[in-house]
Amino acid sequence: MTTTVPVTDKVTTLAEAISAHVRDGMTVALEGFSHLIPFAAAHEIIRQGRRDLTLCRMTPDIVSDQLVAAGCVSKLVASFFASGSAGSLHELRRRIERHDPAPLEVEEYSHYGMVCRYQAGAAGLPFFPLRSYAGSDLPELNPRIRLTTDPYTGDSVYVVPPLTPDVTIIHAQRADRAGNVQVWGITGVQQEAVYAARTAIVLVEEIVDDEVVRSDPNRTLLPAHAVDAIVVCPRGAHPSYAQGYYDRDCAFYRNWTPISKDPAALQNWIDEWIRGTRDHEEYLARLGDDHWAGLAVGSRPSGSVDYGSRL
């Protein structure tokens, strides 16, 4: 007699996922490298008024500027501060350079240092060694980057501690209802950040049938056992992009510099576009159909492979 193991349906709403899993004072990672940045999740964190978060993010870009300006973040663990090559992050600059309107605690690493921290967290390691800090000023600025002795050679080597967020949130192209998540294009450090976290929320452009996932298993970046909640959130990476679904909103990135440079304009933007919208769907509708038409992408299927089947 065969038995069927029931599949847990992990699909929920964005509001429910943030309400259930993100609490004040938590360490929250929002990852996605240029591509698939979970902006919709950040906006929902702002709507729900979370406070005193430690935000972990490689390249703390516009999404970080928004969360800090909204009063959600008290500490930033990050690398390479930039607005997607489109200008400065003026809220972060005010907080860090002038403590205006309040200081922001910053723990800075290199990109590779952040990757190593996530890898150590995912693997349950006490630290991760790397050589790239030799000759850098970062160890002087960040006491958590430490120099130790290689027990095999006696040489000196830098190490960084594991990073284990309370929650990691990412965006992806698709998943099945059980939580098997598929990604293509730039993947960044999403896999490591999810495995390092105690809880993982994944926003996706669409839910697909199990057979779709099984037909192309190598695109499954995260298996269901690593994911706690799946949120169907089309265009949830805007103004970044989702490969195959919509393009990067470069005009938004360029416009962010004058918005963030003026504290009043920045707060007005947050009030209008985030707090002033009920949910992500209303945010999308407010942008308008013409806006989305300008970000549309054409079809460009990849080549197919034959996995074979036992005869």
Wavefront OBJ file of the C-alpha trace (Angstrom):
o trace
v 0.000 0.000 0.000
v 1.334 3.432 -0.922
v 0.808 6.524 1.156
v 0.673 10.099 -0.061
v 2.468 12.738 1.967
v 0.276 15.857 2.143
v 1.819 19.000 0.667
v 1.667 22.094 2.834
v 0.251 25.108 1.003
v 2.447 28.061 2.028
v 0.719 30.748 -0.038
v -0.410 33.762 1.958
v -0.929 37.490 1.464
v 1.831 40.051 1.790
v 0.129 41.766 4.726
v -0.298 38.442 6.542
v 3.299 37.357 5.895
v 4.775 40.583 7.284
v 2.351 40.627 10.217
v 3.126 37.008 11.136
v 6.900 36.990 10.700
v 8.351 40.524 11.063
v 8.430 41.974 14.564
v 9.911 45.165 16.012
v 13.575 44.776 16.916
v 14.240 41.886 14.529
v 17.178 41.450 12.176
v 15.724 41.391 8.660
v 17.582 40.662 5.422
v 16.179 41.995 2.130
v 18.263 40.523 -0.656
v 18.274 40.747 -4.436
v 21.269 42.051 -6.332
v 20.123 44.747 -8.813
v 17.510 42.205 -9.885
v 14.460 40.976 -7.946
v 14.762 43.452 -5.063
v 11.773 42.929 -2.703
v 10.468 46.523 -2.723
v 6.843 45.499 -2.134
v 7.829 43.724 1.079
v 9.740 46.790 2.289
v 6.708 48.963 1.573
v 4.477 46.646 3.587
v 6.935 46.793 6.503
v 6.567 50.589 6.352
v 2.757 50.390 6.173
v 2.679 48.172 9.252
v 4.925 50.576 11.136
v 7.698 48.199 12.169
v 10.422 49.819 14.290
v 13.978 49.256 15.515
v 14.876 46.769 12.784
v 18.426 45.774 11.912
v 18.423 45.786 8.102
v 20.885 43.502 6.301
v 21.457 44.236 2.633
v 24.202 43.980 0.060
v 24.206 47.306 -1.800
v 21.785 49.231 0.432
v 20.002 51.097 -2.332
v 16.663 52.909 -2.599
v 14.814 50.279 -0.598
v 17.152 50.954 2.337
v 16.770 54.723 1.967
v 12.989 54.306 2.146
v 13.012 52.035 5.201
v 15.402 54.300 7.101
v 13.451 57.455 6.183
v 10.218 55.792 7.335
v 11.689 55.213 10.795
v 11.761 51.415 10.543
v 15.525 50.853 10.833
v 17.917 51.600 13.691
v 20.931 49.659 12.369
v 22.236 48.834 8.898
v 24.500 45.861 8.126
v 25.607 46.368 4.549
v 28.179 46.742 1.789
v 28.627 49.200 -1.121
v 26.233 52.083 -0.508
v 24.752 53.124 -3.859
v 21.483 53.917 -5.606
v 21.867 51.483 -8.447
v 24.495 53.681 -10.171
v 21.914 56.483 -10.395
v 22.978 58.824 -7.610
v 23.283 59.201 -3.859
v 21.098 57.867 -1.084
v 20.568 61.146 0.683
v 18.624 59.844 3.673
v 21.474 57.466 4.469
v 23.998 60.246 3.910
v 22.165 62.580 6.294
v 21.975 59.908 8.980
v 25.586 58.756 8.650
v 27.396 62.004 7.860
v 25.409 64.498 9.954
v 23.235 62.370 12.274
v 20.258 64.223 10.801
v 17.565 63.801 12.056
v 19.115 60.983 14.125
v 22.240 58.803 13.882
v 22.132 55.445 12.122
v 24.307 52.618 13.396
v 26.225 51.061 10.493
v 28.183 47.817 10.326
v 30.019 47.849 6.993
v 31.583 44.990 5.045
v 32.710 44.369 1.497
v 30.348 42.531 -0.825
v 32.345 39.352 -0.380
v 32.408 39.879 3.365
v 28.597 39.906 3.398
v 28.487 36.782 1.224
v 30.867 35.040 3.637
v 28.719 36.053 6.614
v 25.607 34.570 4.995
v 27.536 31.422 4.047
v 28.739 30.991 7.618
v 25.209 31.513 8.906
v 23.767 29.017 6.427
v 26.383 26.379 7.275
v 26.305 26.909 11.034
v 29.970 27.946 11.103
v 31.472 30.090 13.887
v 33.183 32.373 11.352
v 34.305 32.501 7.720
v 37.891 33.247 6.605
v 38.710 35.567 3.704
v 41.830 37.300 2.425
v 40.291 40.302 0.705
v 40.592 42.644 3.707
v 44.382 42.703 3.576
v 45.382 46.331 2.921
v 41.828 47.589 3.509
v 40.696 50.199 6.040
v 37.508 48.271 6.817
v 38.974 46.215 9.708
v 39.797 49.513 11.451
v 36.221 50.745 10.979
v 34.496 47.469 11.850
v 35.808 45.601 14.926
v 33.792 42.523 13.958
v 36.280 41.926 11.121
v 39.089 40.210 12.978
v 42.556 38.889 12.234
v 43.369 35.379 13.359
v 45.958 32.672 12.737
v 45.455 29.927 10.193
v 45.921 26.735 12.269
v 47.404 24.896 9.271
v 49.970 27.366 7.955
v 50.439 29.825 10.798
v 49.662 32.705 8.428
v 47.300 35.521 9.373
v 43.819 35.569 7.904
v 40.794 37.797 8.382
v 37.487 36.305 9.545
v 33.902 37.547 9.710
v 31.117 36.272 12.001
v 28.034 34.393 10.768
v 24.950 36.375 9.826
v 21.697 34.707 10.908
v 18.733 37.017 10.262
v 15.482 36.470 12.082
v 13.801 36.835 8.692
v 15.071 36.873 5.121
v 12.769 38.264 2.427
v 13.443 37.842 -1.291
v 11.563 38.193 -4.579
v 11.575 35.518 -7.296
v 9.952 34.728 -10.610
v 7.845 31.757 -9.623
v 7.110 29.020 -7.097
v 4.672 26.204 -6.551
v 2.237 26.298 -3.652
v 4.497 24.164 -1.480
v 7.273 26.750 -1.686
v 9.719 25.385 -4.258
v 11.132 28.636 -5.647
v 12.606 29.105 -9.117
v 14.862 31.987 -10.179
v 16.735 32.877 -13.355
v 18.861 35.864 -14.252
v 21.053 37.462 -11.573
v 20.657 35.446 -8.386
v 22.928 37.342 -6.007
v 23.062 35.928 -2.482
v 19.398 34.974 -2.057
v 20.022 31.278 -1.493
v 22.634 31.808 1.219
v 20.561 34.517 2.924
v 17.494 32.269 3.076
v 19.379 29.283 4.460
v 21.038 31.515 7.067
v 17.711 32.854 8.361
v 15.336 31.427 10.924
v 12.339 32.340 8.741
v 12.069 32.983 4.996
v 9.404 34.899 3.071
v 9.462 34.728 -0.727
v 7.459 37.034 -2.984
v 6.888 35.701 -6.504
v 5.527 36.972 -9.774
v 3.350 33.892 -10.163
v 2.389 30.511 -8.733
v 2.839 27.582 -11.117
v 1.793 23.944 -11.016
v 4.086 21.342 -9.512
v 4.697 19.897 -12.976
v 6.235 23.178 -14.168
v 8.786 23.127 -11.339
v 9.556 19.435 -11.863
v 10.036 19.939 -15.605
v 12.969 22.325 -15.003
v 14.421 21.381 -11.584
v 17.757 23.149 -12.034
v 16.009 26.516 -11.771
v 14.826 25.671 -8.256
v 17.053 27.925 -6.173
v 15.179 27.167 -2.942
v 13.396 23.927 -2.050
v 10.168 24.054 -0.114
v 11.697 23.034 3.212
v 13.695 26.309 3.311
v 10.673 28.571 2.782
v 8.023 29.522 5.349
v 5.704 31.753 3.320
v 5.007 32.347 -0.371
v 3.360 35.597 -1.462
v 1.988 36.109 -4.964
v 3.059 39.672 -5.709
v 3.229 40.594 -9.406
v 5.592 43.516 -10.094
v 6.687 43.342 -6.478
v 10.301 44.107 -7.372
v 9.533 47.519 -8.913
v 11.481 49.768 -9.485
v 14.061 46.994 -9.894
v 13.222 44.296 -12.426
v 12.219 40.662 -12.774
v 13.965 38.963 -15.667
v 11.384 37.946 -18.254
v 8.527 39.899 -16.632
v 9.339 43.651 -16.677
v 12.310 45.952 -17.096
v 14.156 48.109 -14.599
v 12.500 51.493 -14.039
v 15.602 53.597 -14.711
v 13.628 56.855 -14.594
v 12.546 56.056 -11.033
v 16.160 55.511 -10.004
v 17.212 58.818 -11.557
v 14.322 60.657 -9.911
v 15.163 59.287 -6.486
v 18.164 61.599 -6.086
v 16.142 64.859 -6.012
v 13.402 63.201 -3.938
v 15.759 61.883 -1.272
v 17.854 65.057 -1.261
v 14.905 67.042 0.138
v 13.768 65.581 3.504
v 10.277 67.054 3.155
v 9.871 65.727 -0.388
v 11.037 62.313 0.773
v 8.525 62.151 3.614
v 5.778 63.354 1.261
v 6.685 60.591 -1.201
v 6.514 57.926 1.513
v 3.188 59.292 2.746
v 1.701 59.365 -0.753
v 3.092 56.211 -2.344
v 3.479 53.835 0.604
v 1.463 54.860 3.647
v -1.142 56.409 1.354
v -1.786 53.133 -0.463
v -3.715 50.220 1.068
v -1.459 47.602 -0.467
v 0.883 46.852 -3.343
v -2.012 46.517 -5.783
v -3.052 50.105 -5.146
v 0.574 51.224 -5.552
v 0.667 49.513 -8.962
v -2.642 51.025 -10.028
v -1.488 54.501 -9.051
v 1.536 54.164 -11.363
v -0.890 53.547 -14.246
v -1.063 51.344 -17.320
v 1.060 53.673 -19.448
v 3.878 53.446 -16.925
v 3.842 49.657 -17.034
v 3.642 49.634 -20.825
v 6.979 51.448 -20.833
v 8.545 48.677 -18.741
v 7.181 45.780 -20.778
v 9.624 43.214 -22.135
v 9.390 40.951 -25.157
v 9.622 37.191 -25.172
v 13.067 35.585 -25.360
v 12.835 31.905 -24.335
v 16.000 30.085 -23.357
v 17.022 26.843 -25.000
v 15.371 23.663 -23.803
v 17.068 20.581 -22.389
v 16.001 16.953 -22.327
v 16.234 15.437 -18.839
v 15.266 12.020 -20.142
v 12.892 9.528 -18.609
v 13.428 5.933 -17.577
v 11.953 3.511 -20.132
l 1 2 3 4 5 6 7 8 9 10 11 12 13 14 15 16 17 18 19 20 21 22 23 24 25 26 27 28 29 30 31 32 33 34 35 36 37 38 39 40 41 42 43 44 45 46 47 48 49 50 51 52 53 54 55 56 57 58 59 60 61 62 63 64 65 66 67 68 69 70 71 72 73 74 75 76 77 78 79 80 81 82 83 84 85 86 87 88 89 90 91 92 93 94 95 96 97 98 99 100 101 102 103 104 105 106 107 108 109 110 111 112 113 114 115 116 117 118 119 120 121 122 123 124 125 126 127 128 129 130 131 132 133 134 135 136 137 138 139 140 141 142 143 144 145 146 147 148 149 150 151 152 153 154 155 156 157 158 159 160 161 162 163 164 165 166 167 168 169 170 171 172 173 174 175 176 177 178 179 180 181 182 183 184 185 186 187 188 189 190 191 192 193 194 195 196 197 198 199 200 201 202 203 204 205 206 207 208 209 210 211 212 213 214 215 216 217 218 219 220 221 222 223 224 225 226 227 228 229 230 231 232 233 234 235 236 237 238 239 240 241 242 243 244 245 246 247 248 249 250 251 252 253 254 255 256 257 258 259 260 261 262 263 264 265 266 267 268 269 270 271 272 273 274 275 276 277 278 279 280 281 282 283 284 285 286 287 288 289 290 291 292 293 294 295 296 297 298 299 300 301 302 303 304 305 306 307 308 309 310 311
